[in-house]
Amino acid sequence: MKAGTMNGLIGANMNVKLAETPMRVYSEAEAKGDTGAMERAMGYAEEFSQKAKECSDEAKEALKSEAKEEKEEREALLERRREEAAARRGETSGRLPEPVDTAVISEDGKKASQEAGAPAGTGAGGLAAPDIAKTYTESRGAVDMQAAEPQICVKA
């Protein structure tokens, strides 16, 4: 609770307590039959009751205002967290995958690779392609599976 709400609640409570005294005076005046004192006491009691109602209304308004402010703060915090999460997702998608292994090929290795008939630095030279595995379907037919081309990152 903030100051506005507390002020309204305390004011309402104090005015209700202050209204008890004129009501006691009213009861005593009624027992004595003093109508003048009864009217004055009722006027004071009504005045305190009216002030208590005003303070209560102020507290209600302050409470509504505080609830609205808290809701806006929560929404702003939620939006900020969403933006941070989106930024983190953007950063992770922009990053390279895990570091890759690299190989440095010596001049002798480059010459040997060229002699084997492969482009320089690819590391592919004279090696036979692996056997292609076959996959069989439920109808016992063979399906040829093509092997993916190996991807090698070489820094020359």
C-alpha positions in Angstrom: 0.0 0.0 0.0 1.2 3.5 -0.8 0.7 6.7 1.1 -2.5 7.8 -0.6 -4.3 4.6 0.4 -2.9 4.6 3.9 -3.9 8.2 4.4 -7.5 7.5 3.3 -7.8 4.4 5.5 -6.4 6.1 8.5 -8.5 9.2 8.0 -11.7 7.1 7.7 -10.8 5.0 10.8 -10.1 8.1 12.9 -13.3 9.9 11.8 -15.4 6.8 12.6 -13.8 6.7 16.1 -14.4 10.4 16.5 -18.1 9.9 15.7 -18.4 7.6 18.7 -18.1 10.5 21.1 -21.0 12.6 19.7 -23.1 9.4 19.6 -22.4 8.8 23.3 -23.4 12.4 24.0 -26.6 11.9 22.0 -27.5 8.8 24.0 -26.9 10.7 27.3 -28.9 13.7 26.0 -31.7 11.4 24.9 -31.9 9.8 28.4 -32.1 13.3 29.9 -34.6 14.5 27.3 -32.4 17.4 26.1 -33.4 17.8 22.4 -31.0 20.6 21.8 -28.0 18.6 22.9 -29.3 15.7 20.9 -29.4 17.8 17.7 -25.9 19.2 18.3 -24.5 15.7 18.9 -26.2 14.4 15.8 -24.8 17.2 13.8 -21.2 16.4 15.0 -21.7 12.7 14.4 -23.0 13.3 10.9 -20.1 15.6 10.2 -17.6 12.9 11.3 -19.4 10.2 9.4 -19.3 12.4 6.3 -15.6 12.9 6.7 -15.1 9.2 7.2 -17.0 8.5 4.0 -14.9 11.1 2.1 -11.6 9.5 3.4 -12.9 6.0 2.5 -13.7 7.2 -1.1 -10.2 8.7 -1.3 -8.7 5.4 -0.2 -10.7 3.5 -2.8 -9.6 5.9 -5.6 -5.9 5.7 -4.4 -6.2 1.9 -4.3 -7.6 1.8 -7.9 -4.8 4.1 -9.0 -2.1 2.0 -7.3 -3.6 -1.2 -8.8 -3.4 0.4 -12.3 0.2 1.6 -11.7 1.2 -1.9 -10.5 -0.4 -3.5 -13.6 1.4 -1.1 -15.9 4.7 -1.8 -14.1 4.1 -5.6 -14.4 3.3 -5.2 -18.1 6.4 -3.1 -18.7 8.6 -5.7 -16.8 7.0 -8.5 -18.8 7.6 -6.6 -22.1 11.2 -6.0 -21.0 11.8 -9.7 -20.3 10.2 -10.6 -23.6 12.6 -8.2 -25.4 15.6 -9.6 -23.5 14.6 -13.2 -24.4 14.1 -12.2 -28.0 17.5 -10.6 -28.0 19.1 -13.7 -26.5 17.4 -15.9 -29.1 18.6 -13.5 -31.8 22.1 -13.7 -30.4 22.2 -17.4 -30.3 20.8 -17.8 -33.8 23.4 -15.4 -35.1 26.3 -17.2 -33.5 28.3 -19.9 -35.2 27.7 -23.4 -34.2 30.2 -25.1 -31.9 33.8 -24.4 -32.9 34.9 -26.6 -35.8 38.2 -28.4 -36.0 40.6 -27.0 -38.6 43.6 -28.5 -40.2 46.7 -26.8 -41.6 48.1 -28.6 -44.6 51.8 -28.4 -45.2 53.3 -27.6 -48.6 54.3 -31.2 -49.0 50.7 -32.3 -48.3 49.3 -29.8 -50.8 51.7 -31.2 -53.5 50.7 -34.8 -52.6 47.1 -33.9 -52.9 47.6 -32.2 -56.3 49.5 -35.2 -57.5 46.6 -37.5 -56.4 44.2 -35.4 -58.7 42.2 -33.5 -56.0 42.0 -29.8 -55.7 44.5 -28.2 -53.4 43.5 -28.1 -49.7 40.4 -30.4 -50.0 42.1 -33.4 -48.5 40.2 -35.6 -51.0 42.5 -37.5 -53.2 42.5 -41.0 -54.4 40.2 -42.2 -51.7 37.5 -44.6 -52.7 33.9 -43.6 -51.9 32.4 -45.7 -49.2 29.9 -48.3 -50.0 26.4 -46.9 -50.1 24.1 -48.5 -47.7 20.7 -49.8 -48.9 17.5 -49.5 -47.1 14.7 -52.0 -47.6 11.0 -51.1 -47.5 8.2 -53.3 -46.1 7.5 -54.6 -49.6 11.1 -55.9 -49.7 12.2 -53.4 -52.3 15.6 -51.8 -52.0 16.0 -48.0 -51.8 19.3 -46.5 -52.7 20.4 -44.0 -50.2 22.8 -41.3 -51.3 25.6 -40.4 -48.9 25.9 -36.8 -48.0 28.9 -34.9 -49.2 31.4 -34.4 -46.4 32.1 -30.8 -45.6 35.5 -29.9 -44.5 36.7 -26.5 -43.4 40.4 -26.1 -44.2 42.5 -23.0 -43.6 45.5 -22.9 -45.9 
